[in-house]
Amino acid sequence: MKLYLDTSTPQTILRLDETEYRIDLGNQLAEKLLQVLHQKLQENHADWTDISEITFMAGPGSFTGLRIGAAIVNTLADQLDIPLFKSTGEQVPVILPDYGRPANITPPKK
């Protein structure tokens, strides 16, 4: 089963083979994304080990969304020992998010 994930916008796009889901997780993306993915796998009578490859929309887009999505797909691809692709079709060993501009990181408060 092929997994496609796009967390670059407020609406997460999750595709399992040809079945696409658009999910609004808002500020609960980090907390809920794996749970939703597991639920959708179960709805398709599948499990984690049925994922044969992962494609990820690496950006540009939301800093937080891309960071969370990249962490999840990198971990899944590593642990399941499956190929990982950018949405351009390029196979990569690890996804590096493309924020479209330098990250705007504020200095820590003292």
C-alpha positions as CSV (number, residue, x, y, z in Angstrom):
1,M,0.0,0.0,0.0
2,K,1.4,3.4,-1.0
3,L,1.1,6.2,1.5
4,Y,1.1,9.9,0.4
5,L,1.1,12.6,3.1
6,D,0.9,16.4,2.7
7,T,1.0,18.5,5.9
8,S,2.1,21.7,4.2
9,T,-1.3,23.4,4.6
10,P,-3.9,23.5,7.5
11,Q,-5.8,20.7,5.8
12,T,-3.8,17.5,5.9
13,I,-4.0,15.3,2.8
14,L,-3.6,11.6,3.4
15,R,-3.7,9.1,0.6
16,L,-3.6,5.3,0.9
17,D,-3.2,3.9,-2.6
18,E,-6.1,5.7,-4.5
19,T,-8.2,6.6,-1.5
20,E,-7.7,10.2,-0.4
21,Y,-8.7,11.8,2.9
22,R,-8.6,15.5,3.7
23,I,-8.4,16.1,7.4
24,D,-8.4,19.3,9.4
25,L,-6.4,18.6,12.5
26,G,-5.6,22.2,13.3
27,N,-3.3,22.7,16.2
28,Q,-3.6,19.0,17.1
29,L,-1.6,17.7,14.1
30,A,1.3,16.4,16.2
31,E,-1.0,14.8,18.7
32,K,-3.5,13.2,16.3
33,L,-1.8,12.5,12.9
34,L,-0.5,9.0,13.8
35,Q,-3.8,8.1,15.4
36,V,-5.7,9.2,12.3
37,L,-3.3,7.4,10.0
38,H,-3.7,4.2,12.0
39,Q,-7.5,4.6,11.9
40,K,-7.4,5.0,8.1
41,L,-5.2,2.0,7.7
42,Q,-7.6,-0.1,9.7
43,E,-10.6,1.2,7.6
44,N,-8.7,-0.1,4.6
45,H,-8.1,-3.5,6.3
46,A,-4.4,-2.7,6.5
47,D,-1.7,-2.3,9.1
48,W,1.6,-0.4,9.3
49,T,3.5,-3.3,7.7
50,D,1.3,-3.1,4.6
51,I,2.8,0.3,3.7
52,S,5.2,-0.4,0.9
53,E,6.4,3.2,0.2
54,I,5.9,6.7,1.3
55,T,5.6,10.0,-0.6
56,F,5.7,13.3,1.2
57,M,4.9,16.8,0.1
58,A,8.1,18.4,1.5
59,G,7.0,22.0,0.9
60,P,7.0,24.9,0.7
61,G,4.4,25.4,3.4
62,S,3.7,25.6,7.1
63,F,6.9,25.4,9.2
64,T,5.2,23.3,12.0
65,G,3.1,21.2,9.6
66,L,6.1,20.2,7.5
67,R,8.3,19.6,10.5
68,I,5.7,17.2,12.1
69,G,5.0,15.5,8.8
70,A,8.7,15.0,7.9
71,A,9.4,13.6,11.4
72,I,6.6,11.1,11.0
73,V,7.4,9.9,7.4
74,N,11.1,9.7,8.1
75,T,10.5,7.6,11.2
76,L,8.0,5.3,9.4
77,A,10.2,4.8,6.4
78,D,13.2,4.0,8.6
79,Q,11.4,1.6,10.9
80,L,9.5,-0.1,8.1
81,D,12.6,-0.2,5.9
82,I,10.6,1.1,2.9
83,P,11.4,3.7,0.2
84,L,10.7,7.4,0.8
85,F,9.9,9.8,-2.0
86,K,9.5,13.6,-2.4
87,S,6.3,14.6,-4.2
88,T,8.5,15.3,-7.2
89,G,9.1,11.5,-7.4
90,E,12.7,11.7,-6.2
91,Q,13.7,8.9,-3.9
92,V,15.5,10.2,-0.8
93,P,17.1,8.7,2.3
94,V,15.4,11.3,4.5
95,I,12.9,14.2,3.9
96,L,14.2,17.7,4.6
97,P,11.3,20.2,4.7
98,D,11.3,23.1,2.2
99,Y,9.8,26.0,4.0
100,G,10.0,28.3,1.0
101,R,12.0,30.8,2.9
102,P,14.3,30.9,5.9
103,A,12.6,29.7,9.1
104,N,11.5,32.7,11.3
105,I,12.7,31.5,14.6
106,T,12.4,33.9,17.5
107,P,15.1,34.2,20.1
108,P,14.4,32.5,23.4
109,K,13.0,34.8,26.2
110,K,15.4,35.4,29.0
